[in-house]
Amino acid sequence: MDFEFTDEQKQLRKEVRQFLEKEIAPIADERDAKGALSRQELVGYIKMLMPFGYYNGMMPEEFGGKGYSNTTMAMLIEELSRVWSGLSAAIWIASTLNGMVAALPVFRKKYLERVMAGELISCGAITEPDAGSNAAAMRTTIVRKGDHWVLNGNKTWISDGSVADVLNVLAIADPGDGTMGSAMAIVERATTPFEHRELHKIGWRAFPTAELFFKDCRVPDDHVLSGTISSGGDGRSRTAYEAMMADFEKARSTMAVLGVGVCQAAVDATIDYVKKREQFGRPIGGFQMIQEMVADMIMDTDAARFLTYRAWQRIDEGKRARLESSIAKAYACEAAVRVASRAVEIHGAMGIDENHSIHRYLRDARSLPIPDGTTQIQKLVIGREALGIRAFHQE
Ligand SMILES: Cc1cc2nc3c(=O)[nH]c(=O)nc-3n(C[C@H](O)[C@H](O)[C@H](O)COP(=O)(O)OP(=O)(O)OC[C@H]3O[C@@H](n4cnc5c(N)ncnc54)[C@H](O)[C@@H]3O)c2cc1C
């Protein structure tokens, strides 16, 4: 197995890191502390970073994109996460519907220009107040009424939900058929207005997260994908629910790579600090117990990175990565919590100083194990793949 980046990828990483260190790192702490980004701010950051391939770099070259692989995009997400993981997550989520825009003529006609200009913020809404880990328990409904559909229900913890222009909302179209009767409603905020409430988190403060309230929302017929749809990159037909579950392989691998970025941020800051900070007449990096903690952080970061890029490599090869993405997500997101926590410990009081990035790494890391299936859910997926026994019925 070869996980070496190509020379082109290495060059891109070098250039993007230089830019992020200069333009983003100095503002990350202060802006993140102020809370959710506005739509205008998010679009501003997208436009600033688009020349490197953020947001729409995976769009095909024929549409003006860079045709980047998933692995190249993951590398970019890792680099931005290393300086400001909340922004990295917000920009990644904003591109949720870009693949659909490229693939489906109806959406290409409507949205391609805005995607290529960095001006279409999208997101995906599955979770509901009473349907978290058990997404199949969702109650949001979508009912056909003549030439349109009517959407009713609440979605919660929706990333970029307060700023998105277009949302992919999972709903039940045929209640008698459970998730087999599911549909994706592509809801355009401008033409299908709905209420929302911003949710505030201990970490990822600038990353918008909202509860959404759909009450008799009218959705045009060509914005509802029901029955079976082709998705997952393998040409298989799936229900809307199954298609969103298949997409979890990418979503989980993205959470993993965000975790790798946080790990690397904590490692880099710690190495720098232990060489400079002196106690008992010598740099604390000279103490064996400090070196042991630094070594543990590096081992965790390396393992997280290898597991994560293994998953991305399989996805780029067009293979299923159910097991690999769950392993990567569980490991890398928990590693981020462990590594960031060690960084706080090694920084002493400085580690909890609000004017220092270290505490942000830990607060941000704490969010990572939750979305796209908690660590417990990933372990149940791993268990099912290993044992052939389902501990829960969802996928
Ligand atoms: C920052 C953030 C962003 C998010 N973004 C989105 C988004 O964009 N779109 C979206 O649809 N959702 C999003 N979510 C929601 C997320 O997917 C859910 O929070 C997650 O699936 C867990 O659901 P829950 O919070 O309701 O926890 P619960 O499901 O209530 O779980 C509570 C605890 O019980 C455990 N548990 C549950 N079931 C089992 C089981 N069978 N075995 C063992 N343990 C179990 C869990 O692991 C957890 O520890 C986001 C959440 C966060 C925090």
The ligand as an ORCA input file, in Angstrom:
! r2SCAN-3c Opt
* xyz 0 1
  C     -21.471     19.606     15.263
  C     -22.556     18.735     14.729
  C     -22.924     18.830     13.397
  C     -23.965     18.030     12.899
  N     -24.339     18.169     11.585
  C     -25.405     17.467     11.119
  C     -25.875     17.668      9.776
  O     -25.313     18.459      9.020
  N     -26.959     16.961      9.351
  C     -27.612     16.072     10.151
  O     -28.582     15.465      9.705
  N     -27.188     15.856     11.438
  C     -26.119     16.531     11.937
  N     -25.686     16.361     13.227
  C     -26.409     15.449     14.087
  C     -25.637     14.161     14.392
  O     -25.606     13.344     13.246
  C     -26.286     13.496     15.605
  O     -26.075     14.354     16.714
  C     -25.704     12.124     15.857
  O     -26.143     11.218     14.881
  C     -26.056     11.579     17.249
  O     -27.412     11.742     17.515
  P     -27.874     12.380     18.919
  O     -27.094     13.626     19.120
  O     -29.347     12.484     18.875
  O     -27.424     11.358     20.017
  P     -28.183     10.023     20.437
  O     -28.487      9.198     19.253
  O     -29.293     10.357     21.355
  O     -27.020      9.293     21.237
  C     -26.711      9.601     22.605
  C     -25.635      8.623     23.064
  O     -26.126      7.271     22.982
  C     -25.253      6.497     22.184
  N     -26.025      5.499     21.441
  C     -27.128      5.696     20.656
  N     -27.518      4.552     20.116
  C     -26.662      3.594     20.538
  C     -26.541      2.197     20.324
  N     -27.372      1.518     19.517
  N     -25.537      1.545     20.957
  C     -24.674      2.201     21.751
  N     -24.734      3.521     21.996
  C     -25.720      4.207     21.393
  C     -24.546      7.486     21.269
  O     -23.330      6.971     20.794
  C     -24.377      8.670     22.209
  O     -23.243      8.468     23.007
  C     -24.632     17.116     13.752
  C     -24.242     17.023     15.097
  C     -23.220     17.815     15.578
  C     -22.837     17.708     17.024
*
